[in-house]
């Protein structure tokens, strides 16, 4: 346990451990530090807080879909009380390239807004979460954090959380998306997915990321080709069975990334 952070209407505490490739050369505080920004209650009764992850120079951590060679973050909220649901509001991530490999995540600092819906509005939310994420520089390491936060009262708006909320992807409508269609063909160990996205360019070097509800399906980094307003992205999907499978294209989440801009597209037509 690294201590107790006290506020007027809440208390927060964190404990975390990390597995190092060489413990003689690293300590936890050299690489990553966690804290919770307590945030505020909204007019609708939810509570907006944030997990802040501060990284040493040159280190990075990962977005919800970090790429085929990286470690996706995991959150377990089951130990919480008076908590009906949790919505994570991911800021637009960066795209990294190293030794021909691509990953998606954050450098220096991640402020991840967390919107909590209580079972009983107006009462304290006892947030108890286990977080697992990866941090990387020359090596990659798993970090496990236990987060405890008692959130009550109205709180105060935090400009750091507001900035993270403002750094959100555009919706399909905001980006001028006209249509998106997905074609699927079987391959020996799964499916090949080709998406045609009719949307104006959002920036140079666009990257397309596909996400499926079933996280056990391996999703390859997509190749992309832009021709005018048409962006084509091709990926391969490999389930644990290593065989072709039925895919609900309406459940596919597609994100287009470029620099500090992104577009979040929910669902794909056949």
Backbone as CSV, one residue per row, in Angstrom:
resi,resn,N_x,N_y,N_z,CA_x,CA_y,CA_z,C_x,C_y,C_z
1,UNK,0.845,-1.182,0.000,0.000,0.000,0.000,0.880,1.230,0.000
2,UNK,0.655,2.124,-0.910,1.516,3.297,-1.043,0.958,4.520,-0.338
3,UNK,-0.101,4.354,0.414,-0.564,5.507,1.175,-2.009,5.843,0.912
4,UNK,-2.460,6.834,1.617,-3.860,7.245,1.541,-3.912,8.710,1.155
5,UNK,-4.620,9.006,0.064,-4.800,10.380,-0.380,-6.162,10.851,0.112
6,UNK,-6.193,11.935,0.894,-7.447,12.363,1.519,-7.954,13.657,0.900
7,UNK,-9.260,13.703,0.693,-9.938,14.889,0.183,-11.116,15.174,1.099
8,UNK,-11.763,16.313,0.894,-12.829,16.719,1.803,-13.976,15.731,1.843
9,UNK,-14.306,15.135,0.700,-15.483,14.261,0.671,-15.160,12.879,0.165
10,UNK,-13.865,12.518,0.130,-13.527,11.196,-0.362,-12.148,10.838,0.091
11,UNK,-11.850,9.550,0.023,-10.492,9.091,0.279,-10.105,8.141,-0.819
12,UNK,-8.836,8.157,-1.179,-8.327,7.347,-2.272,-7.096,6.609,-1.783
13,UNK,-6.930,5.383,-2.213,-5.666,4.711,-1.936,-5.331,3.789,-3.084
14,UNK,-4.048,3.574,-3.289,-3.564,2.763,-4.393,-2.484,1.832,-3.893
15,UNK,-2.443,0.624,-4.413,-1.269,-0.222,-4.249,-0.999,-0.874,-5.570
16,UNK,0.265,-1.083,-5.905,0.557,-1.676,-7.194,1.895,-2.390,-7.178
17,UNK,1.983,-3.382,-8.043,3.186,-4.179,-8.174,3.525,-4.286,-9.646
18,UNK,4.772,-4.600,-9.929,5.208,-4.694,-11.317,6.243,-5.801,-11.433
19,UNK,6.189,-6.512,-12.547,7.182,-7.540,-12.829,8.217,-6.960,-13.777
20,UNK,9.474,-6.960,-13.369,10.535,-6.354,-14.147,11.396,-7.417,-14.802
21,UNK,11.921,-7.069,-15.988,12.865,-7.961,-16.642,14.145,-8.071,-15.816
22,UNK,14.548,-6.991,-15.136,15.760,-6.989,-14.334,15.540,-6.033,-13.170
23,UNK,15.208,-6.555,-12.012,14.842,-5.713,-10.890,16.019,-4.927,-10.334
24,UNK,17.257,-5.277,-10.705,18.418,-4.534,-10.238,18.543,-3.190,-10.933
25,UNK,17.871,-3.013,-12.066,18.026,-1.803,-12.854,16.795,-0.902,-12.810
26,UNK,15.691,-1.369,-12.230,14.466,-0.583,-12.222,13.834,-0.611,-10.842
27,UNK,13.140,0.458,-10.527,12.207,0.451,-9.408,10.874,0.964,-9.934
28,UNK,9.828,0.679,-9.226,8.488,1.038,-9.693,8.357,2.530,-9.975
29,UNK,8.829,3.343,-9.022,8.676,4.787,-9.187,9.525,5.345,-10.311
30,UNK,10.527,4.593,-10.763,11.334,5.033,-11.905,10.535,4.998,-13.197
31,UNK,9.509,4.178,-13.252,8.829,3.887,-14.515,7.422,4.459,-14.571
32,UNK,6.597,4.195,-13.563,5.182,4.545,-13.656,4.642,4.899,-12.282
33,UNK,3.784,5.912,-12.246,3.105,6.296,-11.018,1.616,6.466,-11.315
34,UNK,0.795,6.041,-10.361,-0.657,6.120,-10.501,-1.228,7.076,-9.463
35,UNK,-2.265,7.792,-9.847,-3.120,8.416,-8.860,-4.511,8.568,-9.457
36,UNK,-5.474,8.883,-8.601,-6.865,9.043,-9.022,-7.259,10.500,-8.861
37,UNK,-7.814,11.084,-9.920,-8.363,12.436,-9.851,-9.840,12.306,-9.468
38,UNK,-10.263,12.873,-8.330,-11.581,12.554,-7.771,-12.768,13.063,-8.569
39,UNK,-12.644,14.202,-9.256,-13.711,14.655,-10.131,-14.955,15.145,-9.433
40,UNK,-16.110,14.917,-10.064,-17.353,15.576,-9.641,-18.576,14.739,-10.003
41,UNK,-19.684,15.060,-9.335,-20.984,14.489,-9.682,-21.628,15.336,-10.786
42,UNK,-22.225,14.669,-11.750,-22.872,15.372,-12.852,-24.347,15.615,-12.526
43,UNK,-24.991,16.418,-13.357,-26.412,16.705,-13.153,-27.280,15.465,-13.314
44,UNK,-26.784,14.482,-14.066,-27.553,13.250,-14.270,-27.314,12.218,-13.173
45,UNK,-26.419,12.536,-12.211,-26.198,11.625,-11.101,-25.005,10.719,-11.237
46,UNK,-24.318,10.745,-12.383,-23.094,9.959,-12.510,-21.945,10.703,-11.835
47,UNK,-20.844,9.993,-11.614,-19.648,10.624,-11.052,-18.522,10.474,-12.065
48,UNK,-17.880,11.590,-12.413,-16.762,11.588,-13.350,-15.469,11.763,-12.566
49,UNK,-14.631,10.729,-12.605,-13.300,10.772,-12.008,-12.312,10.422,-13.114
50,UNK,-11.053,10.191,-12.755,-10.078,9.780,-13.770,-8.938,9.024,-13.109
51,UNK,-8.445,8.035,-13.809,-7.202,7.367,-13.442,-6.075,8.075,-14.180
52,UNK,-5.073,8.558,-13.442,-3.928,9.202,-14.061,-2.720,8.279,-13.965
53,UNK,-2.103,8.032,-15.117,-0.911,7.190,-15.210,0.225,8.075,-15.712
54,UNK,1.228,8.298,-14.859,2.367,9.120,-15.236,3.573,8.225,-15.506
55,UNK,4.216,8.456,-16.650,5.278,7.583,-17.128,6.611,8.316,-17.173
56,UNK,7.685,7.576,-16.956,9.025,8.136,-17.079,9.305,8.471,-18.544
57,UNK,10.220,9.408,-18.808,10.536,9.768,-20.196,10.888,8.544,-21.038
58,UNK,10.281,8.479,-22.230,10.553,7.387,-23.152,9.664,6.178,-22.980
59,UNK,8.901,6.127,-21.887,8.005,4.992,-21.642,6.615,5.296,-22.169
60,UNK,5.880,4.245,-22.490,4.505,4.399,-22.961,3.644,3.294,-22.396
61,UNK,2.339,3.553,-22.391,1.357,2.532,-22.046,0.327,2.491,-23.161
62,UNK,-0.664,1.594,-23.049,-1.449,1.259,-24.230,-2.918,1.641,-24.142
63,UNK,-3.467,1.864,-25.331,-4.883,2.134,-25.563,-5.668,0.838,-25.424
64,UNK,-6.997,0.954,-25.497,-7.852,-0.233,-25.313,-7.602,-1.302,-26.382
65,UNK,-7.185,-0.892,-27.599,-6.828,-1.836,-28.670,-5.405,-1.491,-29.111
66,UNK,-4.395,-2.054,-28.462,-3.035,-1.538,-28.610,-2.268,-2.024,-29.817
67,UNK,-2.792,-2.976,-30.549,-2.047,-3.555,-31.662,-1.747,-5.015,-31.406
68,UNK,-1.385,-5.723,-32.474,-1.310,-7.183,-32.396,-0.167,-7.686,-31.516
69,UNK,0.851,-6.862,-31.234,1.984,-7.320,-30.431,2.002,-6.717,-29.038
70,UNK,0.970,-5.966,-28.654,0.994,-5.216,-27.405,-0.030,-5.746,-26.417
71,UNK,0.015,-5.202,-25.208,-0.807,-5.706,-24.108,-1.988,-4.776,-23.865
72,UNK,-3.225,-5.228,-24.073,-4.386,-4.357,-23.805,-4.609,-4.202,-22.311
73,UNK,-5.061,-3.035,-21.867,-5.363,-2.854,-20.444,-6.604,-3.644,-20.045
74,UNK,-6.641,-4.027,-18.776,-7.778,-4.771,-18.243,-8.215,-4.125,-16.931
75,UNK,-9.531,-4.068,-16.726,-10.098,-3.459,-15.526,-11.118,-4.423,-14.920
76,UNK,-11.032,-4.624,-13.623,-11.999,-5.452,-12.897,-12.624,-4.581,-11.809
77,UNK,-13.919,-4.265,-11.984,-14.624,-3.378,-11.061,-15.501,-4.160,-10.078
78,UNK,-15.369,-5.463,-10.052,-16.332,-6.296,-9.327,-16.297,-6.082,-7.821
79,UNK,-15.224,-5.562,-7.282,-15.143,-5.329,-5.842,-15.787,-4.038,-5.387
80,UNK,-16.334,-3.260,-6.310,-16.906,-1.954,-5.970,-18.293,-2.096,-5.341
81,UNK,-18.712,-1.037,-4.657,-20.046,-0.991,-4.052,-20.786,0.241,-4.546
82,UNK,-22.106,0.090,-4.657,-22.978,1.145,-5.195,-22.498,1.585,-6.580
83,UNK,-22.161,0.614,-7.391,-21.676,0.904,-8.744,-22.439,0.037,-9.737
84,UNK,-23.271,0.687,-10.566,-24.070,-0.037,-11.549,-23.310,-0.259,-12.843
85,UNK,-22.542,0.751,-13.285,-21.816,0.615,-14.545,-20.658,1.600,-14.584
86,UNK,-19.708,1.297,-15.474,-18.523,2.129,-15.658,-18.339,2.381,-17.143
87,UNK,-18.149,3.632,-17.522,-17.827,3.991,-18.898,-16.461,4.662,-18.920
88,UNK,-15.558,4.116,-19.746,-14.234,4.689,-19.922,-14.253,5.598,-21.148
89,UNK,-13.762,6.819,-21.000,-13.735,7.786,-22.094,-12.277,7.976,-22.531
90,UNK,-11.846,7.153,-23.494,-10.446,7.157,-23.899,-10.119,8.398,-24.720
91,UNK,-9.076,9.149,-24.341,-8.606,10.228,-25.212,-8.007,9.654,-26.495
92,UNK,-7.880,10.503,-27.516,-7.257,10.065,-28.766,-5.829,9.602,-28.477
93,UNK,-5.470,8.383,-28.867,-4.124,7.873,-28.590,-3.126,8.229,-29.684
94,UNK,-1.869,7.921,-29.419,-0.800,8.064,-30.403,-0.575,6.716,-31.094
95,UNK,0.012,6.767,-32.289,0.432,5.564,-32.995,1.955,5.536,-32.993
96,UNK,2.531,4.440,-32.510,3.979,4.296,-32.412,4.466,3.242,-33.405
97,UNK,5.644,3.463,-33.959,6.284,2.480,-34.826,7.690,2.210,-34.288
98,UNK,8.014,0.944,-34.058,9.325,0.565,-33.557,9.718,-0.778,-34.160
99,UNK,10.848,-0.786,-34.853,11.362,-2.014,-35.477,10.322,-2.674,-36.374
100,UNK,9.577,-1.845,-37.105,8.585,-2.366,-38.031,7.285,-2.790,-37.384
101,UNK,7.159,-2.615,-36.061,5.950,-3.008,-35.349,5.169,-1.759,-34.955
102,UNK,3.862,-1.878,-34.985,2.979,-0.763,-34.678,2.257,-1.004,-33.366
103,UNK,2.149,0.037,-32.563,1.349,-0.038,-31.343,0.601,1.276,-31.177
104,UNK,-0.426,1.250,-30.332,-1.285,2.414,-30.125,-1.387,2.663,-28.629
105,UNK,-1.078,3.884,-28.212,-1.127,4.143,-26.783,-0.796,5.572,-26.438
106,UNK,-0.106,5.740,-25.299,0.127,7.059,-24.735,1.539,7.140,-24.181
107,UNK,2.176,8.287,-24.356,3.476,8.552,-23.764,3.335,9.635,-22.708
108,UNK,4.289,9.695,-21.795,4.351,10.717,-20.745,3.236,10.567,-19.710
109,UNK,1.987,10.739,-20.125,0.899,10.714,-19.152,-0.412,10.336,-19.828
110,UNK,-1.189,9.536,-19.147,-2.553,9.220,-19.564,-3.499,9.645,-18.461
111,UNK,-4.441,10.517,-18.794,-5.566,10.827,-17.908,-6.791,10.174,-18.533
112,UNK,-7.266,9.115,-17.895,-8.372,8.325,-18.433,-9.645,8.632,-17.657
113,UNK,-10.561,9.423,-18.222,-11.816,9.715,-17.516,-12.653,8.450,-17.314
114,UNK,-13.220,8.339,-16.121,-14.028,7.194,-15.730,-15.381,7.731,-15.268
115,UNK,-16.449,7.372,-15.981,-17.785,7.826,-15.602,-18.513,6.685,-14.896
116,UNK,-18.868,6.919,-13.643,-19.437,5.891,-12.780,-20.925,6.160,-12.576
117,UNK,-21.726,5.149,-12.822,-23.163,5.259,-12.569,-23.497,4.473,-11.302
118,UNK,-23.942,5.150,-10.240,-24.249,4.433,-8.994,-25.607,3.739,-9.051
119,UNK,-25.745,2.691,-8.261,-27.072,2.080,-8.094,-28.015,3.055,-7.405
120,UNK,-27.508,3.695,-6.339,-28.323,4.641,-5.567,-27.718,6.023,-5.714
121,UNK,-28.407,6.894,-6.447,-27.878,8.230,-6.685,-27.829,9.031,-5.377
122,UNK,-26.792,9.873,-5.293,-26.630,10.706,-4.110,-25.868,10.042,-2.991
123,UNK,-25.601,8.747,-3.120,-24.857,8.036,-2.085,-23.417,7.782,-2.549
124,UNK,-22.571,7.460,-1.593,-21.158,7.241,-1.848,-20.935,6.060,-2.795
125,UNK,-20.010,6.233,-3.717,-19.553,5.136,-4.573,-18.221,4.643,-4.024
126,UNK,-18.181,3.383,-3.634,-16.940,2.776,-3.168,-16.300,2.064,-4.357
127,UNK,-15.333,2.728,-4.964,-14.685,2.195,-6.160,-13.535,1.293,-5.741
128,UNK,-13.597,0.046,-6.144,-12.549,-0.930,-5.862,-12.228,-1.635,-7.168
129,UNK,-11.051,-1.402,-7.692,-10.729,-1.923,-9.025,-9.332,-2.516,-9.047
130,UNK,-9.174,-3.545,-9.858,-7.864,-4.079,-10.180,-7.581,-3.752,-11.641
131,UNK,-6.444,-3.129,-11.880,-6.061,-2.677,-13.215,-4.790,-3.396,-13.629
132,UNK,-4.791,-3.933,-14.843,-3.592,-4.560,-15.408,-3.293,-3.870,-16.732
133,UNK,-2.090,-3.348,-16.857,-1.695,-2.705,-18.103,-0.218,-2.951,-18.357
134,UNK,0.199,-2.680,-19.583,1.596,-2.846,-19.959,2.264,-1.503,-20.117
135,UNK,3.536,-1.437,-19.765,4.357,-0.266,-20.029,5.594,-0.728,-20.792
136,UNK,6.023,0.087,-21.745,7.113,-0.339,-22.624,8.090,0.794,-22.891
137,UNK,9.349,0.425,-23.031,10.395,1.267,-23.593,11.275,0.349,-24.418
138,UNK,12.456,-0.011,-23.897,13.273,-1.010,-24.574,12.767,-2.414,-24.270
139,UNK,12.092,-2.553,-23.132,11.437,-3.802,-22.754,10.002,-3.472,-22.389
140,UNK,9.171,-4.487,-22.311,7.782,-4.314,-21.891,7.560,-5.045,-20.578
141,UNK,6.746,-4.447,-19.728,6.512,-4.997,-18.399,5.035,-4.888,-18.046
142,UNK,4.482,-5.921,-17.396,3.104,-5.824,-16.909,3.052,-5.111,-15.567
143,UNK,2.058,-4.257,-15.399,1.840,-3.541,-14.141,0.454,-3.897,-13.630
144,UNK,0.355,-4.257,-12.359,-0.926,-4.560,-11.726,-1.175,-3.543,-10.627
145,UNK,-2.293,-2.853,-10.696,-2.617,-1.813,-9.715,-3.947,-2.105,-9.068
146,UNK,-4.023,-1.882,-7.754,-5.291,-1.935,-7.023,-5.691,-0.516,-6.676
147,UNK,-6.892,-0.146,-7.085,-7.373,1.214,-6.893,-8.548,1.189,-5.926
148,UNK,-8.478,2.038,-4.909,-9.576,2.162,-3.952,-9.930,3.634,-3.835
149,UNK,-11.180,3.982,-4.123,-11.605,5.382,-4.053,-13.021,5.453,-3.514
150,UNK,-13.220,6.251,-2.465,-14.556,6.493,-1.919,-14.996,7.871,-2.388
151,UNK,-15.998,7.908,-3.262,-16.412,9.125,-3.947,-17.796,9.542,-3.467
152,UNK,-17.877,10.733,-2.895,-19.168,11.219,-2.418,-19.190,12.737,-2.534
153,UNK,-20.374,13.302,-2.421,-20.509,14.746,-2.527,-20.432,15.210,-3.970
154,UNK,-20.555,16.509,-4.157,-20.580,17.063,-5.513,-19.197,17.141,-6.133
155,UNK,-18.150,17.317,-5.319,-16.806,17.425,-5.857,-16.623,18.699,-6.670
156,UNK,-15.557,18.733,-7.454,-15.229,19.910,-8.254,-14.743,19.487,-9.634
157,UNK,-15.136,20.261,-10.631,-14.645,20.000,-11.982,-13.131,20.152,-11.992
158,UNK,-12.484,19.307,-12.800,-11.031,19.269,-12.864,-10.618,19.552,-14.305
159,UNK,-9.818,20.604,-14.554,-9.439,20.919,-15.934,-8.647,19.810,-16.615
160,UNK,-7.959,18.995,-15.836,-7.224,17.881,-16.436,-8.186,16.824,-16.986
161,UNK,-9.258,16.567,-16.256,-10.252,15.615,-16.745,-11.004,16.207,-17.923
162,UNK,-11.357,17.496,-17.816,-12.053,18.156,-18.925,-11.221,18.093,-20.207
163,UNK,-9.914,18.327,-20.098,-9.052,18.276,-21.276,-9.027,16.879,-21.886
164,UNK,-9.002,15.854,-21.037,-9.018,14.487,-21.543,-10.339,14.164,-22.222
165,UNK,-11.460,14.661,-21.658,-12.765,14.434,-22.283,-12.870,15.138,-23.630
166,UNK,-12.271,16.319,-23.721,-12.308,17.060,-24.980,-11.444,16.397,-26.052
167,UNK,-10.426,15.659,-25.633,-9.555,14.955,-26.579,-10.174,13.613,-26.942
168,UNK,-11.350,13.667,-27.486,-12.082,12.443,-27.834,-12.106,12.279,-29.346
169,UNK,-12.335,11.063,-29.823,-12.513,10.885,-31.265,-13.766,11.589,-31.769
170,UNK,-13.764,11.980,-33.031,-14.959,12.479,-33.683,-15.956,11.339,-33.864
171,UNK,-17.223,11.668,-33.866,-18.218,10.682,-34.261,-18.200,10.541,-35.779
172,UNK,-18.860,9.510,-36.268,-18.931,9.306,-37.718,-19.574,10.506,-38.401
173,UNK,-20.633,11.046,-37.794,-21.311,12.201,-38.382,-20.424,13.429,-38.408
174,UNK,-19.703,13.676,-37.316,-18.813,14.829,-37.247,-17.703,14.744,-38.293
175,UNK,-17.264,13.525,-38.606,-16.172,13.338,-39.561,-16.646,13.330,-41.008
176,UNK,-17.954,13.368,-41.226,-18.475,13.360,-42.589,-18.525,11.991,-43.228
177,UNK,-18.638,10.930,-42.410,-18.751,9.581,-42.967,-20.044,9.447,-43.759
178,UNK,-19.925,8.950,-44.975,-21.115,8.677,-45.787,-21.533,7.222,-45.646
179,UNK,-20.616,6.300,-45.907,-20.929,4.876,-45.780,-19.690,4.128,-45.319
180,UNK,-19.926,2.972,-44.699,-18.862,2.015,-44.422,-19.418,0.632,-44.680
181,UNK,-18.734,-0.145,-45.491,-19.142,-1.515,-45.793,-17.985,-2.458,-45.512
182,UNK,-18.318,-3.648,-45.066,-17.301,-4.645,-44.746,-17.592,-5.938,-45.511
183,UNK,-16.582,-6.428,-46.182,-16.667,-7.718,-46.867,-15.788,-8.723,-46.133
184,UNK,-16.286,-9.950,-46.020,-15.589,-10.993,-45.275,-15.361,-12.192,-46.182
185,UNK,-14.162,-12.757,-46.119,-13.875,-13.987,-46.846,-13.102,-14.934,-45.937
186,UNK,-13.377,-16.238,-46.015,-12.673,-17.181,-45.147,-11.221,-17.354,-45.569
187,UNK,-10.355,-17.538,-44.588,-8.969,-17.943,-44.813,-8.746,-19.201,-43.997
188,UNK,-7.578,-19.803,-44.087,-7.363,-21.123,-43.486,-7.587,-21.122,-41.977
189,UNK,-7.260,-20.018,-41.293,-7.368,-19.999,-39.835,-8.331,-18.954,-39.308
190,UNK,-9.174,-18.406,-40.176,-10.125,-17.402,-39.699,-10.798,-16.672,-40.836
191,UNK,-10.770,-15.331,-40.776,-11.437,-14.506,-41.774,-10.533,-13.356,-42.202
192,UNK,-10.693,-12.959,-43.455,-10.103,-11.705,-43.928,-11.225,-10.687,-44.030
193,UNK,-11.024,-9.518,-43.449,-12.032,-8.470,-43.399,-11.527,-7.259,-44.182
194,UNK,-12.339,-6.798,-45.138,-12.006,-5.616,-45.929,-13.094,-4.574,-45.729
195,UNK,-12.698,-3.411,-45.228,-13.640,-2.314,-44.992,-13.401,-1.210,-46.006
196,UNK,-14.477,-0.741,-46.636,-14.435,0.430,-47.518,-15.152,1.564,-46.794
197,UNK,-14.397,2.636,-46.509,-14.888,3.745,-45.708,-14.953,4.983,-46.588
198,UNK,-16.160,5.474,-46.825,-16.352,6.683,-47.631,-16.397,7.879,-46.677
199,UNK,-15.235,8.529,-46.532,-15.095,9.597,-45.544,-13.912,10.478,-45.924
200,UNK,-14.020,11.794,-45.757,-12.869,12.655,-46.058,-11.659,12.303,-45.206
201,UNK,-10.489,12.575,-45.736,-9.243,12.296,-45.024,-9.163,13.138,-43.756
202,UNK,-8.738,12.526,-42.654,-8.612,13.275,-41.398,-7.179,13.707,-41.138
203,UNK,-6.242,13.242,-41.954,-4.840,13.595,-41.778,-3.967,12.629,-42.540
204,UNK,-2.668,12.885,-42.522,-1.742,12.007,-43.226,-1.495,10.730,-42.414
205,UNK,-1.102,9.680,-43.099,-0.739,8.409,-42.459,-1.875,7.878,-41.576
206,UNK,-3.052,7.747,-42.163,-4.188,7.219,-41.407,-3.970,5.754,-41.047
207,UNK,-4.346,5.424,-39.834,-4.289,4.053,-39.325,-5.704,3.636,-38.961
208,UNK,-6.079,2.414,-39.343,-7.413,1.895,-39.032,-7.276,0.741,-38.046
209,UNK,-8.067,0.783,-36.987,-8.061,-0.258,-35.962,-9.447,-0.883,-35.889
210,UNK,-9.503,-2.209,-35.939,-10.752,-2.957,-35.811,-10.822,-3.581,-34.422
211,UNK,-12.031,-3.540,-33.832,-12.262,-4.196,-32.546,-13.518,-5.046,-32.628
212,UNK,-13.467,-6.214,-32.000,-14.607,-7.119,-31.925,-15.037,-7.264,-30.473
213,UNK,-16.321,-7.541,-30.220,-16.750,-7.788,-28.839,-16.005,-8.959,-28.204
214,UNK,-15.695,-9.979,-28.995,-14.980,-11.154,-28.502,-13.481,-10.867,-28.539
215,UNK,-12.914,-10.555,-27.372,-11.505,-10.183,-27.294,-10.565,-11.361,-27.466
216,UNK,-11.107,-12.578,-27.493,-10.238,-13.742,-27.710,-9.839,-13.890,-29.173
217,UNK,-10.508,-13.172,-30.074,-10.171,-13.221,-31.495,-8.968,-12.302,-31.750
218,UNK,-7.903,-12.862,-32.305,-6.713,-12.079,-32.643,-7.007,-11.250,-33.882
219,UNK,-6.696,-9.934,-33.811,-6.947,-9.007,-34.908,-5.605,-8.471,-35.396
220,UNK,-5.287,-8.705,-36.650,-4.018,-8.245,-37.207,-4.047,-6.742,-37.422
221,UNK,-2.878,-6.118,-37.389,-2.778,-4.711,-37.775,-3.247,-4.565,-39.218
222,UNK,-4.117,-3.601,-39.454,-4.725,-3.445,-40.783,-3.782,-2.694,-41.724
223,UNK,-3.798,-3.088,-42.989,-3.161,-2.303,-44.048,-4.208,-1.361,-44.629
224,UNK,-3.798,-0.166,-45.049,-4.751,0.836,-45.518,-4.328,1.428,-46.846
225,UNK,-5.306,1.876,-47.613,-5.074,2.560,-48.880,-6.115,3.658,-49.021
226,UNK,-5.661,4.892,-49.240,-6.563,6.030,-49.410,-6.578,6.436,-50.878
227,UNK,-7.790,6.519,-51.467,-7.995,7.011,-52.823,-9.125,8.025,-52.781
228,UNK,-8.774,9.312,-52.802,-9.786,10.352,-52.677,-10.497,10.255,-51.346
229,UNK,-11.819,10.197,-51.382,-12.601,10.086,-50.156,-12.808,8.638,-49.716
230,UNK,-12.166,7.709,-50.394,-12.351,6.297,-50.069,-11.113,5.753,-49.360
231,UNK,-11.329,5.241,-48.151,-10.275,4.620,-47.362,-10.575,3.127,-47.256
232,UNK,-9.646,2.299,-47.739,-9.814,0.845,-47.691,-8.847,0.272,-46.666
233,UNK,-9.353,-0.587,-45.788,-8.528,-1.215,-44.753,-8.770,-2.716,-44.770
234,UNK,-7.695,-3.473,-44.654,-7.772,-4.933,-44.706,-7.074,-5.505,-43.474
235,UNK,-7.751,-6.441,-42.806,-7.169,-7.104,-41.651,-7.522,-8.582,-41.691
236,UNK,-6.918,-9.360,-40.791,-7.258,-10.772,-40.633,-7.672,-11.030,-39.202
237,UNK,-8.687,-11.892,-39.039,-9.249,-12.219,-37.743,-9.055,-13.708,-37.495
238,UNK,-8.390,-14.043,-36.403,-8.087,-15.450,-36.118,-8.628,-15.799,-34.731
239,UNK,-9.652,-16.657,-34.644,-10.209,-17.053,-33.349,-9.359,-18.162,-32.723
240,UNK,-9.582,-18.485,-31.446,-8.827,-19.558,-30.798,-8.955,-20.901,-31.518
241,UNK,-10.085,-21.134,-32.181,-10.282,-22.405,-32.896,-9.408,-22.506,-34.133
242,UNK,-8.927,-21.348,-34.653,-8.119,-21.367,-35.869,-8.915,-21.775,-37.093
243,UNK,-10.221,-21.431,-37.100,-11.087,-21.802,-38.213,-11.972,-20.597,-38.581
244,UNK,-12.496,-20.567,-39.812,-13.475,-19.518,-40.162,-14.665,-19.550,-39.206
245,UNK,-15.289,-18.404,-38.986,-16.373,-18.309,-38.014,-17.394,-17.281,-38.490
246,UNK,-18.581,-17.307,-37.871,-19.621,-16.335,-38.184,-19.282,-15.000,-37.529
247,UNK,-19.431,-13.913,-38.277,-19.093,-12.586,-37.778,-20.282,-11.649,-37.955
248,UNK,-20.703,-11.037,-36.867,-21.753,-10.020,-36.910,-21.087,-8.691,-37.250
249,UNK,-21.214,-8.260,-38.492,-20.512,-7.049,-38.922,-21.036,-5.788,-38.237
250,UNK,-22.267,-5.829,-37.760,-22.801,-4.660,-37.062,-22.137,-4.452,-35.701
251,UNK,-21.441,-5.473,-35.195,-20.789,-5.371,-33.886,-19.342,-4.901,-33.982
252,UNK,-18.838,-4.702,-35.197,-17.446,-4.297,-35.377,-17.291,-2.814,-35.031
253,UNK,-16.279,-2.509,-34.266,-15.944,-1.103,-33.970,-14.705,-0.739,-34.777
254,UNK,-14.790,0.360,-35.511,-13.703,0.794,-36.383,-13.249,2.176,-35.940
255,UNK,-11.959,2.333,-35.728,-11.389,3.630,-35.370,-10.348,4.015,-36.410
256,UNK,-10.474,5.225,-36.928,-9.478,5.777,-37.843,-8.662,6.795,-37.064
257,UNK,-7.324,6.639,-37.089,-6.420,7.487,-36.318,-5.472,8.223,-37.248
258,UNK,-5.189,9.476,-36.910,-4.170,10.238,-37.627,-3.743,11.411,-36.770
259,UNK,-2.512,11.352,-36.273,-2.017,12.432,-35.429,-2.879,12.605,-34.197
260,UNK,-3.355,13.831,-33.975,-4.176,14.103,-32.797,-5.663,13.954,-33.080
261,UNK,-6.013,13.418,-34.248,-7.421,13.258,-34.607,-7.770,11.774,-34.735
262,UNK,-9.040,11.471,-34.507,-9.532,10.109,-34.643,-11.015,10.154,-34.929
263,UNK,-11.524,9.074,-35.509,-12.947,8.919,-35.779,-13.385,7.563,-35.262
264,UNK,-14.466,7.543,-34.487,-14.997,6.319,-33.894,-16.252,5.920,-34.680
265,UNK,-16.225,4.730,-35.296,-17.329,4.257,-36.137,-17.870,2.979,-35.528
266,UNK,-19.165,2.978,-35.234,-19.804,1.840,-34.568,-20.600,1.037,-35.582
267,UNK,-20.075,-0.126,-35.944,-20.802,-1.015,-36.839,-20.403,-0.840,-38.282
268,UNK,-20.619,-1.913,-39.044,-20.192,-1.960,-40.435,-21.247,-2.718,-41.225
269,UNK,-21.707,-2.146,-42.348,-22.719,-2.809,-43.156,-22.099,-3.896,-44.020
270,UNK,-22.936,-4.831,-44.414,-22.455,-5.906,-45.280,-22.423,-5.513,-46.731
